[in-house]
Amino acid sequence: MSYEFVSKPTSRLFCAICQDVFQDPLISIVCNHSFCAKCITESLRLEAHCPLCRKYLQANDLHTNLVLKGITDELVAYCPNRFLGCQIQLTREAIESHSRSCDYNLAKCPNSAYGCAFEGSGVSVQRHVGECVFEALKTYILVTEERFASLQSVIEAQQGEISKLKKQIASGIIPPQNASVMDDEEEIILPKTQSFPHGLNIECRRTISDNKTGVTSLAYTSNNTLISGAYDGSLKLFNAETGKMTRSFSAHDLTVWAIATEEQSNRFFSASSDGKIKVWHLDASVAENGDECLMALTEHQRKVYSLQVSDGRLYSAASDGKIKIWSTTNLTCEATIQAHDDCVNSIVVLESDPTKMISVSNDRTVKLWDLTTATEIHKFPDMGSEGLDVTSGGGMVFASTYDASIISFDMNSYSRVRTLRGHNWEVWQVKYIDGVLFSGSFDHTIKRWDLNTFTDDLTLKGHKGYVHSFRFGSDCLISAGADKTIKIWK
């Protein structure tokens, strides 16, 4: 997308290939030159050299330049519909979200399907509908179409039953008169030699592809409800056993980075780059307004990256280094902790002791907190790279980092134990379960780690994009990625 910036950006923010402001910039680890992702990818297809210094360069040498991306995303630009009348100015990062709902988007008359050829901005279309001659005919047309659709569905259902019966007869199987016809898409349950999370036969048993953009966050409830958040700010709910989507709605203006549930109150929380935490009903059927937000918590002024619910409290962490503690009863903020000097990427309440919490930050530190007093207990040794996620189990803390490693600490001595290496790119997710550790990376893979030897003993491949999030379900691992899919591994 081409942008019209309010102030002309400095030339240092322009890609040397396309001569435009960087879009999804990648930096070379060979020569430190940066280019648009699309530009350098196309360039390397022609020749394996840096376009600027001519050093030998391959795709594996490229890495997301998060600093440059952050700078260019904050550039202020006009709405693309300025020529149609929209005068809004906003950051480049927010333009895509705004463009989806801009009142001045180019649109057709709602009656275009019936023959109206009027086109214009959304505002002009709204004015036109009151005068549209097809509006008076719409009711008659709709009734007629519904009758045709009803007849068509009956015909298709009967044809499907006939086709299945023919297959069964051809194979020598003649079903009893009252028996149901076997569904061609019935799920096949494969035998397993060891229960999850152990064994070497963990495979992707189901892929859910209902999201239109990358999936960035997940939550799972005890009744097999799966909740996903995405780049486009949407939330979707699924039956985790069948993979069927049960609800879908637009929740935030920007990316949803975290979801947490409180089943006893039948609610869940979502957090986003828009700085808001929103409260929703888990069961829309009992809500007065269906998928309408119950409340928006707006005390955070920056992106909110992590949420945890425990013992009547909601804990949230944001890019300004702050952690906030909320009452889930009255949804008020009870305390604010200036926890880190940089972005807090993840927090986790200890299952072994819910009065304690661990946080990890871009300031390269991991900290242990006393939740009863909202005070720091211990600061673990510097990890040497930005911390991205944290988990605990087996008397240890595991923190993943930007330099593709996982650092383990002993919870008793607070000492650094081992560094786990195996991924090629940033490790965005780590989760502990039943004596093993799982990690998800920008290299599109998920690894399982044997904590007796501190080596990876299984690599799960299937995602075609960054692994942004995963959760443990009922005897399974549920992962989500930039490839717009959710995968269930057993």
BAGUGU-935613 format. One record per residue (C-alpha): chain; residue number from 0; residue in one letter; z, x, y. Coordinates in pm, 1 decimal, decimal comma, always signed. Each point is the difference from the previous one (the first is absolute). Layout:
BEGIN
ATOM:ch:i:aa:z:x:y
ATOM:A:NUM:a:Z:X:Y
...
***
This chain:
BEGIN
ATOM:ch:i:aa:z:x:y
ATOM:A:0:m:+0,0:+0,0:+0,0
ATOM:A:1:s:-92,4:+131,9:+344,7
ATOM:A:2:y:+268,4:-27,2:+266,4
ATOM:A:3:e:-10,6:-25,7:+379,5
ATOM:A:4:f:+307,6:+191,8:+113,5
ATOM:A:5:v:+186,6:-84,6:+319,6
ATOM:A:6:s:+19,3:+371,2:+84,7
ATOM:A:7:k:-250,0:+251,4:-133,5
ATOM:A:8:p:+166,9:+203,8:-278,6
ATOM:A:9:t:+9,5:+376,2:+23,9
ATOM:A:10:s:-283,4:+182,5:-176,5
ATOM:A:11:r:+255,6:+152,4:-239,9
ATOM:A:12:l:+29,3:-341,8:-164,6
ATOM:A:13:f:-373,9:-10,4:-81,6
ATOM:A:14:c:-144,8:+78,9:-341,4
ATOM:A:15:a:-242,1:+293,7:+14,0
ATOM:A:16:i:-242,4:-181,3:-232,5
ATOM:A:17:c:-33,6:-350,2:+147,5
ATOM:A:18:q:+116,2:+90,5:+353,0
ATOM:A:19:d:+225,8:-306,3:+5,2
ATOM:A:20:v:+379,2:-43,8:-13,0
ATOM:A:21:f:+140,3:+93,9:-342,0
ATOM:A:22:q:+5,6:-281,0:-255,1
ATOM:A:23:d:+232,6:+59,6:-302,3
ATOM:A:24:p:+9,1:+377,0:+72,5
ATOM:A:25:l:+17,9:+252,3:-282,5
ATOM:A:26:i:+103,9:+362,9:+47,7
ATOM:A:27:s:-125,1:+295,4:-202,0
ATOM:A:28:i:+269,1:+213,1:-164,4
ATOM:A:29:v:-254,3:+284,1:+0,0
ATOM:A:30:c:-67,7:+27,3:+373,5
ATOM:A:31:n:+214,3:-274,5:+165,4
ATOM:A:32:h:-304,9:-173,9:+150,9
ATOM:A:33:s:+14,4:-379,6:+18,8
ATOM:A:34:f:-275,3:-259,7:-38,6
ATOM:A:35:c:-38,3:-373,6:-53,8
ATOM:A:36:a:+41,4:-82,2:-369,3
ATOM:A:37:k:-343,7:-159,9:-19,5
ATOM:A:38:c:-169,3:+280,1:+195,9
ATOM:A:39:i:+134,7:+292,0:-203,4
ATOM:A:40:t:-56,3:-183,8:-329,4
ATOM:A:41:e:-367,7:-48,1:+85,2
ATOM:A:42:s:-25,7:+360,7:+122,8
ATOM:A:43:l:+142,5:+142,6:-323,1
ATOM:A:44:r:-252,7:-195,1:-201,7
ATOM:A:45:l:-270,1:+206,9:+167,7
ATOM:A:46:e:+174,4:+338,2:-6,0
ATOM:A:47:a:+345,2:+124,8:-99,8
ATOM:A:48:h:+84,2:+171,6:+329,1
ATOM:A:49:c:+205,9:-82,2:+307,0
ATOM:A:50:p:-245,5:-121,3:+269,6
ATOM:A:51:l:+182,7:+209,6:+262,6
ATOM:A:52:c:+93,7:+334,1:-156,5
ATOM:A:53:r:-221,7:-10,9:-312,0
ATOM:A:54:k:+284,4:+85,6:-236,5
ATOM:A:55:y:-41,3:-123,9:-356,9
ATOM:A:56:l:+152,6:-348,6:-16,1
ATOM:A:57:q:+42,2:-269,0:-266,2
ATOM:A:58:a:+133,7:-357,2:+6,4
ATOM:A:59:n:+322,2:+115,0:-169,9
ATOM:A:60:d:+68,2:+225,7:+300,3
ATOM:A:61:l:+25,6:-299,7:+235,6
ATOM:A:62:h:+326,7:-164,8:+94,2
ATOM:A:63:t:+90,9:-292,3:+226,5
ATOM:A:64:n:+84,8:+127,1:+350,8
ATOM:A:65:l:+288,2:-237,8:+72,8
ATOM:A:66:v:+82,5:+154,2:+338,5
ATOM:A:67:l:-355,6:-41,6:+127,5
ATOM:A:68:k:-24,2:-347,7:-149,8
ATOM:A:69:g:+320,4:-100,7:+178,2
ATOM:A:70:i:-132,7:+123,9:+335,2
ATOM:A:71:t:-339,1:-173,3:-30,2
ATOM:A:72:d:+155,3:-323,0:-130,1
ATOM:A:73:e:+209,4:-20,5:+320,3
ATOM:A:74:l:-303,0:+22,0:+234,1
ATOM:A:75:v:-31,1:-317,8:+206,5
ATOM:A:76:a:-331,9:-185,5:-19,9
ATOM:A:77:y:-152,2:-331,4:+101,8
ATOM:A:78:c:-46,9:-282,4:-248,1
ATOM:A:79:p:-354,1:+19,9:-152,1
ATOM:A:80:n:-54,9:-355,0:+130,4
ATOM:A:81:r:+32,2:+107,8:+361,8
ATOM:A:82:f:-363,2:-95,0:+64,4
ATOM:A:83:l:+85,0:-352,5:-119,0
ATOM:A:84:g:+297,3:-30,2:+234,9
ATOM:A:85:c:+304,8:+152,5:-173,5
ATOM:A:86:q:+187,2:+230,3:+240,8
ATOM:A:87:i:+276,2:+121,0:-233,0
ATOM:A:88:q:+80,2:+373,7:-18,0
ATOM:A:89:l:+175,4:+139,3:-307,9
ATOM:A:90:t:+34,6:+311,8:-214,3
ATOM:A:91:r:-284,9:+88,0:-232,7
ATOM:A:92:e:+230,1:-48,1:-298,8
ATOM:A:93:a:+60,1:-362,7:+102,1
ATOM:A:94:i:-360,0:-87,5:+85,5
ATOM:A:95:e:-107,0:-85,6:-353,8
ATOM:A:96:s:+292,5:-240,5:-44,1
ATOM:A:97:h:-62,9:-158,9:+341,6
ATOM:A:98:s:-372,9:-30,5:-65,7
ATOM:A:99:r:+61,7:-218,4:-305,3
ATOM:A:100:s:+172,0:-265,2:+213,7
ATOM:A:101:c:-153,6:+53,7:+345,5
ATOM:A:102:d:-84,5:-333,1:+166,7
ATOM:A:103:y:-324,5:+156,3:+123,7
ATOM:A:104:n:-141,9:+100,6:-337,5
ATOM:A:105:l:-361,1:-101,3:-47,0
ATOM:A:106:a:+3,4:-325,3:-196,1
ATOM:A:107:k:-215,5:-285,7:-116,6
ATOM:A:108:c:+66,1:-368,9:+50,1
ATOM:A:109:p:+227,6:-130,2:-281,3
ATOM:A:110:n:-280,5:-246,1:-74,2
ATOM:A:111:s:-259,7:+273,8:-59,7
ATOM:A:112:a:+1,5:-86,6:-371,6
ATOM:A:113:y:-125,6:-344,7:+96,9
ATOM:A:114:g:-281,1:+127,5:+223,6
ATOM:A:115:c:+149,6:+93,5:+340,0
ATOM:A:116:a:-147,6:+329,2:+126,4
ATOM:A:117:f:+242,4:+65,4:+289,6
ATOM:A:118:e:+148,8:+352,9:+16,2
ATOM:A:119:g:+226,5:+168,4:+255,6
ATOM:A:120:s:+350,4:+132,8:+59,8
ATOM:A:121:g:+288,1:-181,8:-164,6
ATOM:A:122:v:+98,4:-144,2:+336,9
ATOM:A:123:s:-349,0:-141,3:+67,8
ATOM:A:124:v:-24,2:-139,0:-354,9
ATOM:A:125:q:+324,1:-194,3:+53,7
ATOM:A:126:r:-149,5:-158,3:+313,1
ATOM:A:127:h:-324,5:-79,2:-182,0
ATOM:A:128:v:+162,1:-183,6:-295,6
ATOM:A:129:g:+96,6:-291,2:+225,8
ATOM:A:130:e:-366,3:-55,6:+79,5
ATOM:A:131:c:-154,7:+86,0:-339,9
ATOM:A:132:v:-216,3:-283,2:-139,4
ATOM:A:133:f:+75,3:+111,9:-356,3
ATOM:A:134:e:+372,3:-67,5:+50,0
ATOM:A:135:a:-59,3:-376,3:-29,5
ATOM:A:136:l:-191,9:+44,1:-326,3
ATOM:A:137:k:+252,6:+236,7:-161,1
ATOM:A:138:t:+213,6:-262,8:-176,2
ATOM:A:139:y:-297,8:-157,5:-176,5
ATOM:A:140:i:-137,1:+341,0:-104,4
ATOM:A:141:l:+337,8:+116,0:-135,4
ATOM:A:142:v:+52,5:-313,7:-208,5
ATOM:A:143:t:-345,5:+37,6:-152,3
ATOM:A:144:e:+54,3:+370,1:-76,1
ATOM:A:145:e:+335,8:-70,4:-166,8
ATOM:A:146:r:-165,0:-249,8:-232,5
ATOM:A:147:f:-265,7:+252,4:-100,1
ATOM:A:148:a:+262,3:+274,3:-48,7
ATOM:A:149:s:+210,8:-226,0:-222,6
ATOM:A:150:l:-297,5:-77,3:-222,8
ATOM:A:151:q:-97,4:+369,1:-12,4
ATOM:A:152:s:+349,0:+109,1:-109,6
ATOM:A:153:v:-2,2:-255,4:-284,0
ATOM:A:154:i:-337,8:+127,7:-118,7
ATOM:A:155:e:+108,1:+367,1:+13,8
ATOM:A:156:a:+322,7:-71,9:-193,1
ATOM:A:157:q:-191,0:-182,7:-272,1
ATOM:A:158:q:-257,9:+280,5:-22,4
ATOM:A:159:g:+280,7:+254,3:-36,2
ATOM:A:160:e:+162,2:-192,3:-284,8
ATOM:A:161:i:-336,2:-36,7:-174,2
ATOM:A:162:s:-68,4:+374,4:+32,2
ATOM:A:163:k:+339,5:+92,8:-150,8
ATOM:A:164:l:-44,1:-245,7:-287,6
ATOM:A:165:k:-341,7:+144,6:-76,2
ATOM:A:166:k:+148,1:+351,3:-20,1
ATOM:A:167:q:+273,7:-112,5:-237,1
ATOM:A:168:i:-242,0:-189,7:-223,1
ATOM:A:169:a:-238,6:+299,1:-8,3
ATOM:A:170:s:+285,2:+223,8:-115,0
ATOM:A:171:g:+93,9:-244,3:-276,5
ATOM:A:172:i:+311,2:-132,9:+175,4
ATOM:A:173:i:+4,2:-378,3:+29,3
ATOM:A:174:p:+306,7:-103,9:+201,8
ATOM:A:175:p:+201,2:-308,1:-93,7
ATOM:A:176:q:-85,4:-312,4:+195,0
ATOM:A:177:n:+302,8:+24,9:+231,5
ATOM:A:178:a:+9,5:+381,0:+30,3
ATOM:A:179:s:-58,7:+165,0:+336,1
ATOM:A:180:v:-293,7:+233,5:+44,1
ATOM:A:181:m:+93,9:+369,2:+15,7
ATOM:A:182:d:-35,0:+142,9:+350,6
ATOM:A:183:d:-247,5:+290,7:+13,2
ATOM:A:184:e:+219,8:+171,8:+263,8
ATOM:A:185:e:+330,6:-30,7:-188,8
ATOM:A:186:e:+210,1:+313,1:+54,6
ATOM:A:187:i:+9,7:+241,3:-292,2
ATOM:A:188:i:+345,0:+136,5:-76,5
ATOM:A:189:l:-31,6:+357,9:-125,0
ATOM:A:190:p:+254,8:+151,2:-238,1
ATOM:A:191:k:+233,1:+266,6:+137,9
ATOM:A:192:t:+182,3:+266,9:-196,1
ATOM:A:193:q:+275,1:+66,7:+257,5
ATOM:A:194:s:+142,2:-227,0:+266,2
ATOM:A:195:f:-62,3:+62,4:+369,3
ATOM:A:196:p:+60,5:+238,7:+174,7
ATOM:A:197:h:-18,3:+236,7:-299,1
ATOM:A:198:g:-285,2:+83,4:-236,5
ATOM:A:199:l:-349,0:+129,2:+62,6
ATOM:A:200:n:-193,3:-324,4:-26,8
ATOM:A:201:i:+74,4:-147,6:+343,7
ATOM:A:202:e:-327,1:-150,2:+122,7
ATOM:A:203:c:-127,0:-231,2:+272,7
ATOM:A:204:r:+26,8:-347,5:-155,0
ATOM:A:205:r:-102,3:-200,9:+304,0
ATOM:A:206:t:-170,5:+54,1:+336,1
ATOM:A:207:i:+49,2:-246,4:+286,3
ATOM:A:208:s:-278,6:+13,3:+258,3
ATOM:A:209:d:+81,2:-285,0:+240,1
ATOM:A:210:n:+69,1:+218,8:+304,4
ATOM:A:211:k:-281,1:+64,8:+249,1
ATOM:A:212:t:+155,0:+322,2:+135,9
ATOM:A:213:g:+216,2:+281,0:-136,9
ATOM:A:214:v:+336,7:-108,4:-146,9
ATOM:A:215:t:+287,6:+187,2:+164,2
ATOM:A:216:s:+323,4:-160,3:-127,3
ATOM:A:217:l:+140,5:-187,2:-299,6
ATOM:A:218:a:+309,8:-194,7:-103,7
ATOM:A:219:y:+93,8:-161,9:-330,6
ATOM:A:220:t:+250,2:-275,5:-87,9
ATOM:A:221:s:+183,8:-84,8:-320,3
ATOM:A:222:n:-213,7:-310,7:-55,0
ATOM:A:223:n:-317,5:+212,9:-17,4
ATOM:A:224:t:-114,9:-65,2:+354,1
ATOM:A:225:l:-195,6:+291,8:+145,9
ATOM:A:226:i:-37,6:+34,1:+378,5
ATOM:A:227:s:-254,4:+229,3:+165,5
ATOM:A:228:g:-60,9:+108,5:+359,3
ATOM:A:229:a:-323,9:+149,5:+128,1
ATOM:A:230:y:-176,9:+190,9:+277,6
ATOM:A:231:d:-120,9:-326,5:+157,0
ATOM:A:232:g:+356,6:-129,6:+47,5
ATOM:A:233:s:-25,8:-258,8:-277,0
ATOM:A:234:l:+253,9:-92,1:-267,0
ATOM:A:235:k:-95,8:-127,6:-345,0
ATOM:A:236:l:+217,0:-130,8:-283,9
ATOM:A:237:f:-99,5:+13,5:-367,0
ATOM:A:238:n:+125,9:-100,6:-340,9
ATOM:A:239:a:+45,9:+348,8:-144,0
ATOM:A:240:e:-48,7:-118,8:-358,5
ATOM:A:241:t:-335,0:-173,1:+55,5
ATOM:A:242:g:-120,8:+188,8:+308,1
ATOM:A:243:k:-77,3:-331,4:+172,1
ATOM:A:244:m:+46,0:-12,6:+377,3
ATOM:A:245:t:+233,5:-281,1:+107,8
ATOM:A:246:r:+19,4:+51,7:+377,7
ATOM:A:247:s:-188,8:+193,0:+267,5
ATOM:A:248:f:+52,3:+3,6:+374,5
ATOM:A:249:s:-32,9:+216,4:+310,6
ATOM:A:250:a:+347,3:+139,7:+75,7
ATOM:A:251:h:-30,2:+288,0:+250,2
ATOM:A:252:d:-246,3:+131,5:+256,9
ATOM:A:253:l:-3,9:+345,5:-161,1
ATOM:A:254:t:+64,3:+169,9:-336,9
ATOM:A:255:v:+287,6:-129,4:-216,4
ATOM:A:256:w:+189,9:+312,7:-113,2
ATOM:A:257:a:+304,8:-147,5:-172,6
ATOM:A:258:i:+120,3:-314,0:-181,0
ATOM:A:259:a:+351,3:-79,3:-125,6
ATOM:A:260:t:+135,6:-311,0:-173,6
ATOM:A:261:e:+331,6:-184,9:+0,3
ATOM:A:262:e:-27,8:-238,0:-293,5
ATOM:A:263:q:+337,5:-171,1:+41,5
ATOM:A:264:s:-112,0:-133,4:+339,8
ATOM:A:265:n:-357,8:-62,3:-120,3
ATOM:A:266:r:-140,4:+222,5:+276,3
ATOM:A:267:f:-193,6:+320,7:+44,0
ATOM:A:268:f:-58,5:+237,9:+290,2
ATOM:A:269:s:-312,1:+185,9:+113,5
ATOM:A:270:a:-32,3:+290,6:+244,6
ATOM:A:271:s:-304,0:+127,6:+184,1
ATOM:A:272:s:-158,2:+245,3:+240,8
ATOM:A:273:d:+41,7:-273,0:+263,8
ATOM:A:274:g:+373,6:+86,0:+5,9
ATOM:A:275:k:+106,7:-340,3:-131,7
ATOM:A:276:i:+198,9:-105,0:-305,1
ATOM:A:277:k:-82,0:-355,2:-105,2
ATOM:A:278:v:+193,0:-237,0:-224,9
ATOM:A:279:w:-175,6:-232,7:-247,6
ATOM:A:280:h:+83,3:-251,6:-271,0
ATOM:A:281:l:-61,0:+129,1:-352,5
ATOM:A:282:d:-89,2:-353,0:-109,2
ATOM:A:283:a:-231,7:-164,5:+254,2
ATOM:A:284:s:+44,2:-341,0:-168,1
ATOM:A:285:v:+362,0:-25,3:+120,7
ATOM:A:286:a:-78,9:+119,2:+352,5
ATOM:A:287:e:-47,9:-257,3:+272,2
ATOM:A:288:n:-298,8:+183,2:+145,8
ATOM:A:289:g:-150,5:+161,9:-311,6
ATOM:A:290:d:-102,3:+357,1:+78,1
ATOM:A:291:e:+132,8:-4,6:+355,6
ATOM:A:292:c:+225,3:+290,6:+99,5
ATOM:A:293:l:+370,7:-93,9:+2,5
ATOM:A:294:m:+89,6:+268,3:+255,9
ATOM:A:295:a:-135,2:+321,6:+148,9
ATOM:A:296:l:+242,7:+288,7:+58,2
ATOM:A:297:t:-134,8:+198,6:+293,7
ATOM:A:298:e:+270,5:+258,0:+83,1
ATOM:A:299:h:-208,8:+288,3:-138,7
ATOM:A:300:q:-241,9:+132,6:+261,6
ATOM:A:301:r:-208,6:+209,7:-240,7
ATOM:A:302:k:-163,4:-26,2:-342,9
ATOM:A:303:v:+238,1:-111,2:-275,6
ATOM:A:304:y:-67,6:+188,1:-323,9
ATOM:A:305:s:+281,0:-90,4:-242,0
ATOM:A:306:l:+226,6:-294,2:-89,1
ATOM:A:307:q:+294,1:-37,0:-240,0
ATOM:A:308:v:+218,9:-303,6:-76,3
ATOM:A:309:s:+348,3:+43,2:-148,1
ATOM:A:310:d:+323,6:-201,3:+3,8
ATOM:A:311:g:-91,7:-234,0:+284,9
ATOM:A:312:r:-150,5:+274,8:+216,3
ATOM:A:313:l:-356,2:+89,1:+92,0
ATOM:A:314:y:-68,4:+365,7:+78,9
ATOM:A:315:s:-313,4:+100,0:+193,7
ATOM:A:316:a:-142,5:+340,3:+94,2
ATOM:A:317:a:-256,5:+72,1:+270,1
ATOM:A:318:s:-222,3:+269,3:+145,7
ATOM:A:319:d:+241,1:+64,2:+290,0
ATOM:A:320:g:+253,4:+152,3:-242,7
ATOM:A:321:k:+229,7:-303,6:+9,7
ATOM:A:322:i:+155,6:-199,5:-284,6
ATOM:A:323:k:+124,6:-350,0:+77,9
ATOM:A:324:i:+249,9:-206,4:-198,5
ATOM:A:325:w:-40,3:-379,7:+6,1
ATOM:A:326:s:+203,7:-289,5:-133,6
ATOM:A:327:t:-219,8:-208,0:-230,9
ATOM:A:328:t:+226,7:-298,1:+69,6
ATOM:A:329:n:-60,0:-38,5:+374,4
ATOM:A:330:l:-285,1:+255,8:+32,0
ATOM:A:331:t:+167,4:+196,0:+280,1
ATOM:A:332:c:-0,3:+377,9:+39,9
ATOM:A:333:e:+348,4:+133,4:-73,4
ATOM:A:334:a:-60,3:+372,0:+51,7
ATOM:A:335:t:-264,7:+252,7:+100,4
ATOM:A:336:i:+7,2:+358,9:-126,8
ATOM:A:337:q:-201,9:+278,2:+163,0
ATOM:A:338:a:-46,1:+145,1:-345,7
ATOM:A:339:h:-272,0:+263,2:+43,2
ATOM:A:340:d:-187,4:+192,8:+267,8
ATOM:A:341:d:-335,2:-135,2:-120,5
ATOM:A:342:c:-149,5:-291,6:-193,5
ATOM:A:343:v:+214,0:-138,8:-286,0
ATOM:A:344:n:-249,1:-66,6:-278,5
ATOM:A:345:s:+228,8:-135,1:-270,2
ATOM:A:346:i:+354,2:-114,3:-73,1
ATOM:A:347:v:+163,8:-96,5:-330,1
ATOM:A:348:v:+341,9:-148,9:-75,8
ATOM:A:349:l:+159,4:+168,9:-302,6
ATOM:A:350:e:+18,7:-228,7:-304,8
ATOM:A:351:s:+297,0:+200,9:-126,4
ATOM:A:352:d:+187,3:-48,8:+329,8
ATOM:A:353:p:-135,1:-271,0:+237,0
ATOM:A:354:t:+225,6:+131,0:+278,6
ATOM:A:355:k:-226,4:+304,1:+34,2
ATOM:A:356:m:-359,5:+40,6:+110,5
ATOM:A:357:i:-251,4:+287,7:+9,8
ATOM:A:358:s:-266,8:+48,7:+267,7
ATOM:A:359:v:-297,2:+236,2:+27,6
ATOM:A:360:s:-192,5:+94,0:+312,0
ATOM:A:361:n:-287,7:+185,7:+158,4
ATOM:A:362:d:+264,5:+239,4:+134,8
ATOM:A:363:r:-1,5:+150,7:-355,2
ATOM:A:364:t:+354,0:-113,1:-82,5
ATOM:A:365:v:+169,8:-230,4:-249,2
ATOM:A:366:k:+332,6:-155,6:+100,4
ATOM:A:367:l:+276,6:-187,1:-182,7
ATOM:A:368:w:+173,5:-284,8:+189,4
ATOM:A:369:d:+325,4:-194,4:-31,9
ATOM:A:370:l:-100,2:-363,8:+60,6
ATOM:A:371:t:+357,4:-118,4:+52,3
ATOM:A:372:t:+33,7:+216,2:+311,6
ATOM:A:373:a:-370,0:+60,3:+80,9
ATOM:A:374:t:+65,6:+374,6:+8,1
ATOM:A:375:e:-170,1:+303,9:-150,1
ATOM:A:376:i:+163,4:+146,7:-311,4
ATOM:A:377:h:-233,2:+292,3:-64,9
ATOM:A:378:k:-326,3:+155,6:+112,4
ATOM:A:379:f:-188,5:+157,7:-290,1
ATOM:A:380:p:-177,1:+338,5:+39,6
ATOM:A:381:d:-326,7:+7,6:+196,1
ATOM:A:382:m:-290,4:-88,1:-230,4
ATOM:A:383:g:-258,6:+206,9:+186,6
ATOM:A:384:s:-235,0:-295,4:+51,1
ATOM:A:385:e:+6,0:-358,7:+127,5
ATOM:A:386:g:+186,5:-238,2:-234,7
ATOM:A:387:l:-190,8:-312,9:-103,9
ATOM:A:388:d:+205,1:-188,6:-261,8
ATOM:A:389:v:+336,5:+28,1:-174,7
ATOM:A:390:t:+165,6:-135,1:-315,0
ATOM:A:391:s:+308,3:+75,9:-207,0
ATOM:A:392:g:+114,8:-12,3:-360,6
ATOM:A:393:g:+162,5:+205,4:-272,3
ATOM:A:394:g:+231,9:+165,3:+252,2
ATOM:A:395:m:-291,9:+131,8:+204,1
ATOM:A:396:v:-199,0:-73,1:+315,0
ATOM:A:397:f:-378,3:+36,8:+1,3
ATOM:A:398:a:-196,6:+27,7:+326,8
ATOM:A:399:s:-378,3:+17,4:+21,2
ATOM:A:400:t:-173,4:+201,1:+271,6
ATOM:A:401:y:-314,2:+37,2:+201,1
ATOM:A:402:d:-84,7:+329,4:-173,8
ATOM:A:403:a:-53,2:-176,2:-337,5
ATOM:A:404:s:+336,5:+92,8:-153,4
ATOM:A:405:i:+318,2:-178,4:-111,0
ATOM:A:406:i:+336,4:+158,7:+79,9
ATOM:A:407:s:+302,0:-75,4:-221,8
ATOM:A:408:f:+363,9:+29,2:+115,1
ATOM:A:409:d:+324,0:-23,5:-193,6
ATOM:A:410:m:+216,2:-288,2:+128,7
ATOM:A:411:n:+327,6:+170,7:-84,7
ATOM:A:412:s:-58,7:+347,4:+145,2
ATOM:A:413:y:-269,2:-112,1:+251,8
ATOM:A:414:s:-193,8:+309,5:-103,3
ATOM:A:415:r:-375,0:+23,3:-41,7
ATOM:A:416:v:-84,0:+3,5:-372,6
ATOM:A:417:r:-374,5:+18,1:-54,8
ATOM:A:418:t:-339,5:-55,5:+165,2
ATOM:A:419:l:-244,6:-210,4:-201,7
ATOM:A:420:r:-368,6:+76,3:+56,9
ATOM:A:421:g:-302,3:-164,7:-157,2
ATOM:A:422:h:-166,9:-222,9:+258,8
ATOM:A:423:n:-286,2:+126,6:+217,5
ATOM:A:424:w:+83,5:-203,8:+311,9
ATOM:A:425:e:+297,3:-161,3:+172,9
ATOM:A:426:v:+244,7:-180,8:-229,0
ATOM:A:427:w:+63,5:-336,1:+164,6
ATOM:A:428:q:+211,6:-166,2:-268,5
ATOM:A:429:v:+278,7:+108,1:-237,2
ATOM:A:430:k:+204,2:-234,4:-219,1
ATOM:A:431:y:+262,8:+74,6:-267,9
ATOM:A:432:i:+48,3:-212,6:-312,1
ATOM:A:433:d:+177,2:+54,2:-333,3
ATOM:A:434:g:+6,9:+380,1:+8,1
ATOM:A:435:v:-354,6:+57,7:+128,4
ATOM:A:436:l:-163,3:+30,2:+341,0
ATOM:A:437:f:-330,4:-151,2:+112,4
ATOM:A:438:s:-195,9:+122,7:+302,7
ATOM:A:439:g:-306,1:-135,1:+180,3
ATOM:A:440:s:-230,0:+210,4:+216,2
ATOM:A:441:f:-289,1:+11,1:+243,4
ATOM:A:442:d:-189,5:+169,7:-284,8
ATOM:A:443:h:-40,6:-349,4:-155,0
ATOM:A:444:t:+226,3:+74,2:-299,3
ATOM:A:445:i:+343,6:-99,5:-126,6
ATOM:A:446:k:+203,4:+254,5:-195,8
ATOM:A:447:r:+301,5:-32,2:-226,7
ATOM:A:448:w:+248,1:+288,8:-4,8
ATOM:A:449:d:+222,2:+115,9:-287,1
ATOM:A:450:l:+330,6:+79,6:+173,6
ATOM:A:451:n:+116,2:+218,3:-285,8
ATOM:A:452:t:-280,4:+249,5:+61,0
ATOM:A:453:f:-94,7:-105,0:+357,4
ATOM:A:454:t:-367,6:-21,5:-102,3
ATOM:A:455:d:-247,5:-287,9:+14,6
ATOM:A:456:d:-74,7:-138,5:-347,3
ATOM:A:457:l:-233,0:-289,4:+87,2
ATOM:A:458:t:-262,8:-62,5:+269,1
ATOM:A:459:l:-121,0:-354,7:+67,3
ATOM:A:460:k:-350,7:-19,2:+142,7
ATOM:A:461:g:-167,2:-319,8:+110,5
ATOM:A:462:h:+39,5:-37,7:+374,4
ATOM:A:463:k:-304,4:+99,0:+203,9
ATOM:A:464:g:+201,4:+48,6:+317,2
ATOM:A:465:y:+337,2:+124,4:+122,6
ATOM:A:466:v:+302,3:-132,0:-193,7
ATOM:A:467:h:+203,5:-155,3:+280,3
ATOM:A:468:s:+276,6:-182,5:-185,5
ATOM:A:469:f:+143,9:-85,8:-338,0
ATOM:A:470:r:+287,5:-198,7:-149,1
ATOM:A:471:f:+143,3:-51,0:-345,3
ATOM:A:472:g:-49,9:-344,5:-149,0
ATOM:A:473:s:+101,2:-151,5:-331,1
ATOM:A:474:d:-72,1:+284,3:-243,5
ATOM:A:475:c:-280,1:+131,1:+222,1
ATOM:A:476:l:-99,2:+203,7:+305,6
ATOM:A:477:i:-184,6:-180,9:+280,4
ATOM:A:478:s:-203,7:+217,9:+238,3
ATOM:A:479:a:-205,9:-67,9:+310,8
ATOM:A:480:g:-256,1:+208,3:+183,5
ATOM:A:481:a:-255,5:+43,7:+272,8
ATOM:A:482:d:-266,7:-117,3:-246,3
ATOM:A:483:k:+119,4:-358,5:+71,1
ATOM:A:484:t:+137,6:-45,0:-351,8
ATOM:A:485:i:+334,3:-55,3:-169,6
ATOM:A:486:k:+29,6:+137,4:-353,2
ATOM:A:487:i:+254,7:-84,2:-269,5
ATOM:A:488:w:+74,4:+282,0:-244,9
ATOM:A:489:k:+173,9:-44,6:-336,4
***
